[in-house]
Amino acid sequence: MDKTLTRYRFFRTGLSGTKTIFRDPMLILIFAAPILLAAVTYCAIPAGADLLMKYTAFDLSLYYPLITAFFATVPTLMYGMLTGFTILDEKDENILIQISLTPFGLKRHYFVRTGIFSIFAFIFAVFFLRFNPLYSIGIIRTAAISVCLSIEGAAAGLFIAAAAKNKVEGLTMGKALGIFMLAPAIPFFVPPPFHYFAAAVPNYWIGMLVFSSCNSALIVTCSLLVHSAVLFAVWKKALLNIAKG
């Protein structure tokens, strides 16, 4: 396939994916949710913490690492839902059948579809973690968390697109996946070695990366390996199921 044509198709596929968002009010809300979440983190939580300390003597700052881990994870699901809904729209319009017959192919198409929103997730995570007023995280851990979150977004989007028949089912599955957003709290509340039993859950490693103060290299390596394995498994399954769909 001609390289120039391939680059053009990559660009058009990515652009059409973002255009789809602005045709649906629900998708616009999902796209804007991470920005609203960041505003809450920067403004509401510090102000609320001061009020809690003043009137109840409760120190919310002790939970800032946990809040940071949780709020960094939420946008991942949002961008994953955008990926899944975009592909579901294409399934409804029978666009995927047409794409499968072109030299560009479904694999490249899915790669771009998941890639564009994974880039959004990565960029948001980097800015959120580096400029987060609640809890400071080093550059290496910020990079590792951002990569892992972008992988989670891609995996969530492919799972929703492969398992759901329409947007209503996709929204339900997105809500069901939301339970995994609680996983970063496991290493915060559960003492070792018991929390290691959750090591197969990708979001568990987001908590480990946020809370870790030592052995960062080992934790980063394990985090990337677990996330990559999950993405590979979902990718293989999703390609088959979506193509059948």
KEKE-3310 file (N, C-alpha, C; in steps of 0.2 Angstrom, whole numbers, plus 5000, padded with zeros to 4 digits):
npx = (5004:5003:5013:5011:4997:4993:4997:4988:4975:4977:4976:4964:4955:4958:4954:4940:4935:4936:4927:4915:4912:4907:4894:4886:4877:4879:4892:4899:4898:4905:4917:4921:4921:4933:4940:4932:4933:4947:4946:4939:4948:4958:4952:4940:4943:4955:4949:4938:4945:4951:4939:4934:4945:4944:4931:4928:4940:4945:4958:4959:4970:4978:4973:4975:4985:4977:4965:4971:4976:4963:4956:4965:4962:4949:4947:4952:4943:4933:4938:4940:4927:4923:4930:4924:4911:4912:4916:4905:4895:4900:4898:4884:4881:4886:4899:4911:4911:4913:4926:4934:4935:4944:4961:4967:4961:4954:4962:4972:4963:4956:4967:4970:4958:4958:4970:4970:4961:4968:4979:4974:4971:4983:4990:4981:4983:4997:4998:4989:4995:5007:5005:4997:4990:4988:4996:5012:5021:5034:5044:5047:5038:5026:5027:5026:5013:5005:5007:5002:4988:4984:4985:4975:4964:4963:4961:4949:4940:4940:4935:4922:4917:4918:4910:4897:4881:4875:4874:4868:4870:4883:4885:4881:4890:4901:4899:4899:4913:4918:4919:4932:4939:4940:4951:4964:4964:4966:4980:4982:4973:4974:4985:5002:5007:4995:4988:4994:4987:4979:4986:4984:4974:4973:4972:4975:4989:4991:4988:4998:5009:5007:5007:5020:5036:5048:5057:5053:5057:5055:5041:5036:5040:5032:5020:5019:5020:5009:4998:5001:4999:4985:4980:4984:4977:4964:4964:4966:4954:4944:4946:4941:4928:4922:4923:4914:4903)
npy = (4994:5011:5023:5036:5037:5029:5036:5047:5040:5036:5049:5054:5044:5046:5059:5059:5051:5060:5070:5063:5064:5077:5076:5071:5074:5067:5061:5072:5077:5067:5068:5080:5078:5074:5087:5094:5087:5089:5103:5102:5096:5105:5116:5114:5103:5107:5118:5113:5104:5113:5118:5107:5104:5115:5115:5102:5096:5086:5079:5080:5080:5069:5059:5063:5057:5045:5051:5057:5046:5040:5050:5052:5040:5040:5048:5039:5029:5036:5041:5028:5024:5033:5028:5016:5019:5026:5016:5008:5016:5015:5002:5001:5009:5001:5003:4997:4985:4990:4996:4984:4979:4987:4992:4997:4991:4983:4981:4992:5002:5000:5002:5016:5021:5018:5023:5037:5042:5036:5044:5056:5052:5050:5062:5070:5064:5066:5080:5082:5074:5080:5093:5093:5099:5093:5081:5077:5069:5060:5062:5050:5041:5047:5047:5033:5030:5037:5031:5018:5021:5026:5014:5007:5014:5011:4997:4996:5003:4995:4983:4987:4990:4977:4969:4975:4978:4990:5008:5009:4997:4998:5009:5004:4994:5001:5008:4996:4993:5003:4999:4994:5006:5007:4999:5006:5009:4998:4995:5005:5004:4990:4980:4974:4957:4955:4963:4960:4950:4956:4959:4955:4964:4978:4992:4991:4993:5006:5012:5007:5013:5026:5027:5022:5022:5017:5004:5007:5005:4991:4991:4999:4991:4979:4985:4990:4977:4970:4978:4978:4965:4963:4972:4966:4954:4958:4965:4955:4947:4957:4961:4949:4948:4961:4961:4951:4956)
npz = (5000:4996:5004:5006:5004:5014:5025:5024:5025:5038:5044:5041:5046:5060:5061:5058:5068:5079:5075:5075:5089:5092:5086:5094:5109:5121:5119:5119:5132:5139:5133:5138:5152:5158:5159:5167:5178:5181:5185:5196:5204:5205:5211:5219:5228:5236:5243:5249:5258:5266:5273:5279:5288:5296:5302:5306:5309:5302:5292:5276:5267:5270:5262:5249:5240:5236:5231:5220:5212:5210:5202:5192:5185:5181:5169:5159:5157:5152:5140:5134:5133:5123:5112:5111:5108:5096:5087:5088:5082:5069:5066:5067:5055:5045:5041:5044:5037:5024:5026:5029:5016:5010:5005:5017:5028:5042:5054:5054:5054:5067:5075:5073:5078:5091:5095:5094:5104:5115:5114:5118:5132:5137:5136:5144:5156:5159:5160:5171:5181:5183:5185:5196:5210:5222:5225:5223:5210:5203:5188:5181:5186:5183:5168:5167:5173:5164:5152:5155:5158:5146:5139:5146:5142:5128:5129:5136:5127:5116:5121:5125:5112:5106:5114:5116:5108:5105:5108:5121:5127:5127:5136:5147:5149:5151:5163:5171:5170:5177:5190:5191:5193:5207:5210:5212:5225:5233:5236:5245:5256:5259:5267:5263:5263:5256:5247:5235:5229:5220:5209:5196:5191:5181:5185:5198:5198:5195:5207:5214:5208:5210:5224:5228:5235:5234:5225:5213:5199:5198:5200:5190:5179:5181:5180:5167:5160:5164:5159:5145:5142:5145:5135:5124:5124:5124:5112:5102:5104:5102:5088:5082:5086:5083:5070:5066:5071)
capx = (5000:5007:5014:5007:4990:4992:4997:4982:4970:4978:4974:4957:4952:4958:4949:4933:4934:4935:4921:4909:4910:4903:4888:4882:4878:4882:4899:4902:4898:4910:4924:4922:4921:4940:4942:4928:4937:4953:4944:4937:4954:4962:4949:4935:4945:4958:4944:4934:4949:4952:4933:4934:4950:4942:4925:4928:4947:4947:4963:4958:4976:4981:4970:4977:4987:4971:4961:4975:4975:4956:4955:4969:4960:4942:4947:4954:4936:4929:4941:4938:4920:4922:4933:4919:4905:4914:4916:4898:4892:4902:4895:4877:4881:4889:4905:4916:4911:4917:4933:4937:4937:4949:4968:4968:4960:4951:4967:4974:4957:4955:4973:4970:4953:4960:4976:4968:4959:4973:4984:4971:4971:4990:4991:4978:4987:5004:4997:4985:4999:5013:5003:4992:4991:4986:5001:5018:5023:5040:5043:5047:5031:5021:5027:5023:5006:5002:5007:4997:4982:4982:4983:4969:4958:4962:4958:4942:4936:4939:4931:4915:4915:4917:4904:4891:4878:4873:4877:4864:4873:4890:4885:4880:4897:4906:4898:4902:4920:4919:4921:4939:4942:4942:4957:4970:4963:4968:4987:4981:4970:4976:4993:5006:5007:4988:4985:4997:4982:4975:4991:4981:4970:4978:4971:4979:4996:4990:4988:5005:5014:5006:5009:5026:5041:5054:5057:5049:5059:5051:5034:5035:5040:5026:5014:5019:5019:5002:4994:5002:4996:4978:4978:4985:4972:4958:4965:4965:4947:4940:4946:4937:4921:4919:4922:4908:4897)
capy = (5000:5017:5026:5043:5035:5026:5042:5050:5037:5037:5056:5054:5040:5050:5066:5057:5049:5066:5073:5059:5066:5083:5076:5068:5078:5062:5060:5079:5077:5062:5071:5086:5076:5075:5094:5096:5083:5093:5109:5100:5094:5111:5121:5112:5099:5111:5123:5108:5101:5118:5119:5101:5105:5120:5113:5095:5093:5080:5081:5077:5079:5062:5055:5066:5052:5041:5055:5058:5040:5039:5055:5050:5034:5041:5050:5033:5026:5041:5040:5022:5024:5037:5024:5010:5022:5028:5010:5005:5020:5013:4995:5002:5011:4996:5006:4992:4980:4993:4996:4978:4977:4991:4990:5000:4986:4984:4982:4999:5006:5000:5005:5023:5023:5017:5027:5044:5043:5034:5050:5061:5050:5051:5069:5072:5061:5069:5087:5081:5072:5084:5100:5091:5103:5089:5076:5077:5063:5061:5062:5043:5038:5051:5044:5026:5030:5040:5026:5013:5024:5026:5007:5005:5017:5007:4991:4997:5005:4989:4978:4989:4989:4970:4966:4979:4979:4997:5013:5008:4992:5001:5013:4999:4990:5007:5008:4990:4993:5008:4996:4994:5012:5007:4995:5009:5010:4992:4995:5011:5002:4983:4979:4969:4955:4953:4967:4957:4946:4960:4961:4954:4970:4984:4998:4990:4995:5013:5014:5005:5018:5033:5026:5019:5027:5013:4999:5010:5001:4985:4992:5002:4986:4975:4989:4990:4971:4968:4982:4976:4958:4964:4975:4961:4949:4961:4967:4949:4945:4962:4960:4944:4949:4966:4959:4947:4960)
capz = (5000:4995:5010:5006:5005:5021:5030:5022:5028:5046:5046:5040:5051:5066:5061:5058:5075:5083:5072:5078:5096:5092:5083:5099:5115:5126:5118:5121:5139:5141:5131:5143:5159:5162:5160:5173:5184:5183:5188:5203:5208:5206:5214:5224:5233:5241:5247:5253:5263:5271:5277:5283:5293:5300:5305:5308:5311:5297:5287:5269:5264:5270:5256:5242:5235:5234:5226:5214:5209:5207:5197:5186:5182:5178:5161:5155:5156:5148:5133:5132:5131:5117:5107:5110:5105:5089:5083:5088:5077:5063:5066:5065:5049:5041:5038:5045:5031:5018:5027:5028:5009:5007:5007:5023:5032:5049:5059:5054:5056:5074:5078:5073:5082:5098:5096:5094:5111:5119:5115:5123:5138:5139:5137:5150:5162:5160:5163:5177:5187:5184:5188:5201:5217:5228:5227:5218:5207:5199:5180:5178:5188:5179:5162:5167:5174:5158:5147:5157:5157:5139:5137:5148:5138:5122:5130:5138:5121:5112:5125:5124:5105:5104:5118:5115:5102:5103:5113:5127:5130:5128:5142:5153:5150:5153:5170:5174:5170:5182:5196:5191:5195:5214:5211:5215:5232:5236:5240:5250:5262:5261:5269:5260:5256:5254:5241:5229:5226:5215:5204:5189:5189:5178:5189:5204:5197:5195:5214:5216:5205:5214:5231:5229:5237:5233:5220:5207:5193:5198:5199:5183:5174:5181:5178:5159:5157:5165:5155:5139:5142:5145:5129:5118:5125:5122:5105:5098:5104:5099:5081:5079:5088:5080:5062:5065:5073)
cpx = (5004:5007:5011:5000:4988:4992:4990:4976:4970:4975:4967:4953:4952:4954:4942:4931:4932:4928:4915:4907:4906:4896:4883:4883:4881:4889:4902:4903:4904:4917:4926:4923:4928:4942:4938:4931:4943:4951:4942:4943:4958:4959:4945:4938:4950:4954:4940:4938:4950:4945:4933:4939:4947:4936:4924:4935:4949:4952:4962:4965:4980:4978:4971:4980:4982:4967:4965:4975:4968:4955:4959:4966:4953:4942:4948:4947:4932:4931:4940:4931:4919:4925:4927:4913:4906:4913:4909:4894:4894:4899:4888:4877:4884:4896:4911:4917:4915:4924:4937:4939:4942:4956:4970:4967:4957:4957:4970:4969:4956:4961:4973:4964:4955:4966:4974:4966:4964:4978:4981:4972:4978:4992:4988:4981:4993:5002:4993:4990:5005:5011:4997:4994:4991:4992:5006:5020:5029:5039:5043:5040:5026:5021:5024:5016:5002:5001:5002:4990:4979:4981:4977:4963:4957:4959:4950:4937:4935:4935:4923:4913:4914:4911:4898:4888:4876:4876:4874:4868:4881:4891:4885:4887:4902:4905:4900:4909:4922:4921:4929:4943:4943:4948:4963:4969:4965:4975:4987:4978:4972:4983:4996:5006:5000:4986:4989:4992:4978:4980:4988:4977:4974:4978:4974:4986:4996:4991:4996:5010:5013:5008:5016:5031:5048:5052:5053:5051:5055:5044:5032:5035:5034:5020:5013:5017:5012:4997:4995:4999:4988:4976:4979:4979:4965:4958:4963:4957:4943:4940:4942:4930:4918:4918:4916:4902:4893)
cpy = (5006:5021:5033:5042:5033:5031:5046:5047:5037:5044:5056:5050:5043:5056:5064:5055:5055:5070:5070:5062:5072:5082:5073:5071:5073:5062:5067:5079:5072:5065:5077:5084:5076:5082:5096:5093:5087:5099:5108:5099:5100:5116:5119:5108:5103:5115:5118:5105:5107:5119:5113:5101:5110:5118:5106:5092:5087:5082:5077:5076:5073:5057:5058:5061:5047:5045:5056:5052:5039:5044:5054:5045:5035:5043:5044:5030:5030:5041:5033:5021:5028:5032:5019:5013:5024:5022:5007:5009:5017:5006:4996:5005:5007:4999:5001:4987:4983:4994:4990:4976:4982:4989:4992:4995:4988:4985:4989:5003:5006:5003:5012:5025:5023:5022:5034:5046:5041:5040:5055:5059:5051:5058:5072:5070:5064:5076:5086:5079:5077:5091:5099:5095:5099:5084:5076:5070:5064:5060:5054:5040:5041:5048:5037:5026:5032:5035:5020:5015:5024:5019:5005:5008:5013:5001:4991:4999:4999:4984:4980:4988:4982:4967:4969:4978:4986:5001:5012:5003:4994:5005:5009:4996:4995:5008:5002:4990:4998:5005:4995:5000:5012:5003:4999:5010:5004:4993:5001:5008:4995:4983:4974:4963:4954:4957:4964:4952:4949:4962:4960:4960:4976:4990:4997:4993:5003:5016:5012:5011:5025:5032:5024:5024:5023:5007:5001:5007:4995:4986:4995:4996:4981:4978:4988:4983:4969:4972:4980:4969:4959:4967:4970:4956:4952:4963:4961:4947:4950:4962:4955:4946:4955:4965:4955:4951:4963)
cpz = (5000:5002:5011:5007:5012:5026:5030:5026:5036:5048:5046:5045:5058:5067:5061:5065:5080:5081:5075:5085:5096:5088:5089:5106:5121:5126:5120:5128:5142:5139:5136:5150:5162:5163:5166:5179:5186:5187:5195:5207:5210:5211:5220:5230:5238:5246:5251:5259:5268:5276:5282:5289:5298:5305:5308:5311:5307:5292:5281:5266:5264:5265:5249:5238:5232:5229:5220:5209:5206:5201:5191:5182:5178:5171:5157:5153:5151:5141:5130:5129:5124:5111:5106:5106:5098:5085:5083:5083:5070:5061:5063:5058:5043:5038:5039:5040:5025:5019:5027:5021:5006:5009:5014:5029:5039:5054:5060:5057:5064:5078:5079:5078:5089:5100:5097:5101:5116:5120:5119:5130:5141:5140:5143:5156:5164:5163:5170:5183:5188:5187:5193:5208:5223:5230:5221:5216:5202:5192:5178:5180:5184:5172:5162:5168:5168:5153:5149:5156:5150:5136:5139:5144:5132:5123:5132:5132:5117:5115:5124:5117:5103:5108:5117:5108:5100:5109:5120:5131:5132:5134:5148:5155:5153:5161:5174:5175:5175:5189:5197:5193:5203:5215:5214:5222:5236:5240:5245:5256:5264:5262:5265:5265:5253:5248:5235:5226:5220:5209:5197:5186:5187:5183:5196:5204:5196:5202:5216:5214:5209:5221:5233:5230:5236:5228:5214:5201:5192:5196:5192:5178:5174:5179:5170:5157:5158:5160:5147:5137:5141:5138:5123:5118:5122:5114:5100:5098:5101:5091:5078:5080:5084:5072:5061:5066:5068)
residu = (MET:ASP:LYS:THR:LEU:THR:ARG:TYR:ARG:PHE:PHE:ARG:THR:GLY:LEU:SER:GLY:THR:LYS:THR:ILE:PHE:ARG:ASP:PRO:MET:LEU:ILE:LEU:ILE:PHE:ALA:ALA:PRO:ILE:LEU:LEU:ALA:ALA:VAL:THR:TYR:CYS:ALA:ILE:PRO:ALA:GLY:ALA:ASP:LEU:LEU:MET:LYS:TYR:THR:ALA:PHE:ASP:LEU:SER:LEU:TYR:TYR:PRO:LEU:ILE:THR:ALA:PHE:PHE:ALA:THR:VAL:PRO:THR:LEU:MET:TYR:GLY:MET:LEU:THR:GLY:PHE:THR:ILE:LEU:ASP:GLU:LYS:ASP:GLU:ASN:ILE:LEU:ILE:GLN:ILE:SER:LEU:THR:PRO:PHE:GLY:LEU:LYS:ARG:HIS:TYR:PHE:VAL:ARG:THR:GLY:ILE:PHE:SER:ILE:PHE:ALA:PHE:ILE:PHE:ALA:VAL:PHE:PHE:LEU:ARG:PHE:ASN:PRO:LEU:TYR:SER:ILE:GLY:ILE:ILE:ARG:THR:ALA:ALA:ILE:SER:VAL:CYS:LEU:SER:ILE:GLU:GLY:ALA:ALA:ALA:GLY:LEU:PHE:ILE:ALA:ALA:ALA:ALA:LYS:ASN:LYS:VAL:GLU:GLY:LEU:THR:MET:GLY:LYS:ALA:LEU:GLY:ILE:PHE:MET:LEU:ALA:PRO:ALA:ILE:PRO:PHE:PHE:VAL:PRO:PRO:PRO:PHE:HIS:TYR:PHE:ALA:ALA:ALA:VAL:PRO:ASN:TYR:TRP:ILE:GLY:MET:LEU:VAL:PHE:SER:SER:CYS:ASN:SER:ALA:LEU:ILE:VAL:THR:CYS:SER:LEU:LEU:VAL:HIS:SER:ALA:VAL:LEU:PHE:ALA:VAL:TRP:LYS:LYS:ALA:LEU:LEU:ASN:ILE:ALA:LYS:GLY)
# end
